[in-house]
Amino acid sequence: MAEQDPSAAVRFMDLQDPRYAYMFGFLQADGHLARGRGQKGQLAAELNARDIDILREFQQLTPYYSSITERVRQTNFAERHHSATWSVCALEARTIVNELGIPYGKKSLTIRPPRTEFSRPDYLRGIIDADGSLGWTAQGWPFLSLTSASTAISAYLCHYGLKVTGTARTISRNRRDGVYNVCYYKETAQQLAAHFYYDGCLAIAHKKANADAIQSWVRPSNMKVAPPRRRWTAREDQELLRLNDPTVAGIALDRTEQSCKMRLWRLRTGRI
């Protein structure tokens, strides 16, 4: 690919531009920024070759020389894995993304939403395209989920999801591998998918297709709608600890005995 005009660099990674917000979120989750000797280094992202079109979009959005290469190799998951890698080495490009929040080296625990103004739905769509999933559960329900080791990213999706859908989610690390799994189902998944994957947005093609497909789901007439979860307040926690009796607390706080019992156990064991 021919060298692009570096004078366009002033526009590179303007996170209020939906395209760059998406690209930044994607690279933050699934890219890698590596140092070399001196001022050498590389920003790269490797994907299944079926998703090479999104890497071509990154190449078009990058006003520095970048390349896309392909390779086929054997992995632990497949005898023949065909992948494509986009990479850019320009120091100025690496400096910009580093200052915005993509650290050099291992980053899964430390990435966080940008501290500058950014297009929020596009940024989160980039995160989900890289580290999330959406489609259908085994029961045939629509779902949208994110798996991330970052507390800040997982909490931000919960915060934003609450604003869009009114559905609250809390996070805790999976004991098996120490990551967060944030999941939305049914109408909530449909709402978020429609919000993130709007017509004409930059996205991985098969995930955009899944986002569109799950909009066709209609809740069966015999499927009850669960009421919104009632969150515990600091005052309620204090009263629960003071009473120290799930049965009495259930009456005083207008909650079920089981709910009070579980909350009391979590408070006593330091899980909250």
N, C-alpha and C positions, 0 to 999 in steps of 0.2 A: 504493500500500500504506500502511496506517495506521502511525503511529509506534509502535514497540515499546517496551516498558518498559525503560529504561536500567538499572534496578536489577538486571537479569539479567546485566549486563556482567561481574560477577565470574566467571561461568562461561564467558565467551567465550574461545575458544582455549585451553581446558584440554587440552593435548596428550596427556594420559593417556586422554582420551575418544577412542575410535576414530574418531568422526565428525569431530572437530576435527583430529585428527592427519592424517586423509585430506585434509580441506579445506586445511590449512596446506601439506602437501606439494604439492597441486595448485596452489595460488596461488603458492607459492615458484617453481615451475617455469613456470607459464603465466599468472600474474597480473602486474599492473603497478601499482606504487605511485608516484604522481606528486605532486609538490609544486605548490601554487599560491601566490598572493600571501598574505602574512601567514601565517595558520594554515590556509589553505585547501589542499585536496588531494583525492586520490581513489584508492581501491583498486578495481581493476577486472579482470575476466576476460572475454575475448571468445572464443566457441566457435561452431562450426557449429550452426545452429539445431536440427539433429536431436538435439543433446545438451543442449537447454534444461532438461531435467528436473534435471540435476545443479546448474544455476544456481538453480533453484527450491529445491533442498535447501539451498544456501548461504544463500539468503534466509531460510529458516526457521530456520537455525542462528545467524543474526546478530541480536542484540538491539538493533540500531540500524536506523534507516530505510535501506533499500536498494532499488534499482530494477533492473528487467530491461527492456531495450529491444531491439528487433529492427530490422535493416536489410538491404536487398538492394543489392548493388553489383557492379561489374565488377572483377575482379582479374587478375593475371598468369596465374592458373591456371584461371579460369572466367569466362565472360561473365556469369553470374548466381550470385553467392555470397550465400546467405542466412545471416546470422549473428545471434547473440544475445549481449548484453553485460550482465553483472551488475556493479553498482557501488555503493560505499558511500563517503560523504564524511566521516562523523563522525571528528573528531580523535582521540577516545579509541580507536576501533577501529583507526585507522591507527597510533597509537602502540603499541598492543599487538602488532600483527603486525610492526611495524618492530623492536621490541625483541626479538622472538622470532627474527628472522633474515630478514625480507624488506626489503632496502634500497630506498631511493628511487632511481628512475631505472634505468639499465642494471644488470642483476644476474646475467646468465647465467654469468659467470666466478666470481662471489664467493659464491653461495649455498652453504650447507653444512647438514648435519643440525643440529637444535636442540641447544643446550647444556643443556637441561633434560630431565627425564624425559618420554618420549613413547612412544606406541604404535607400535612399529617397523614391523610389517607394514602397518598402515594408512597410515602416513606414506609408505612406499615405494610402496604402491599408488597414492597420490595423485600421486607423481612419475611413475610409469609411465603412468597415465591421461593425464597432461599431455604428457609428452615421450617416451613409450615406445610399443611396439607388441607385439602378440602375435597369433598365428594360425598360418598354414601357409606353409612355404617352397615354392619352385617344385618341389622334389623331393617335396613332400608330408609334410615333417617338421614337427612342432610347434616353434614358437620363441617366445621372449620376449626383448625387447631394449629397451635404453634408449639414446637419443642425447642427450648433454649436454655443454655446454662447461665444466661445473664439475668440477674434479679431486676435490673433497671428496665430492660426490654420487656420482660414478662409482665412486670407491674404496669408498665405504660400501656400495653395492649389491654389489660384489665380496666385501666382507667378510661381509655378511649372507648372500649367496648361498652362500658356502662353509660357513657355520654350518648352513644349512638342508639343503643338498644334498650337501655334501662335495666339490663341484666347484669348483676354483680358476679364477679369471679374473684376468688382468693387464690393465692399461690403458695405452694410448698414444694420443696425439692423431692423428686422421686428417690426413694431410698436405694433402689438398685443401681442407678447410674448418676444420681446427683443433679439431674436436670429438672426443669419445670415443664409441665405439660398443661397448657391452657387450652381448654376445649369449649366449643359452643355447638349446640345442636338445634335441629328443627327450625322454627321460625327465626330464632336468634341468629343461627348460622346463615339463613337466607338474607336477613337484614344486613349483616356484616359483609357477606359476599357481594351483594348488590352495591353496597357503599364503597367497598374497596375496588371492585372490578367493574367499573362503569364503562360504557361504550367508548371506544377509542383510546383507552388507557394503554400504557406500556406494560406488558405482562408476558409471562411464559404462556405460550398458546394453549397447552393442554390444561393449565390451571384456570385460565380464563374460560375455557370451554366447560370445565367442571363447575365454575362459579355460575355460569349461565344455566347449566343443566339442573342444578339443585333448586332453581327457582320454580320448577314445575311441581315440586312436592306439595301436596295438600294434606293437612292433618285429617286422619280418619275421624268420622263423627263420634266414634266410641272411645277416642283417646282423650283423656282428661288433660286439661291445661294446669300445670303445677303453679300454685300461687308464688309470687315473688318472695325470695328469701328475706327474712327479717334479720338484719344485722344486729349483733350485740353491741351495746354501747359501754363506755367506761363505767358509767353509773350503774348499769345492770351487773357488770362484772363485780363491782365493789359490793353490791347488795347480795349477790350470789355467794361471795366469799364470806360475808358477814353472817348470813343465814346458815350456810354450810349444811343445807338439807335440800336435796333436789325436789322433794315433794312440796315442802313449804315454799320454796323459791318459785316453783311452777305456778302456784296460786298467786303469790305476791307479784310476779313479773308477767303473768298471763302468758306462760309458755308451757310446753309439755314437760312432764317429769323427765323423759328420756333426753330431751334437749338440754335441760339443766344439768342432768347427770354427766353428759358428755362434755359440756362446757366446763363444769367444775373439775373434771378429770384433766382436761387440757390446761386449765389454769394452774392446777397443783403440780403438774409434771413439766411446766415450763414450755409447753408447745405453743403458747400464745405470747 
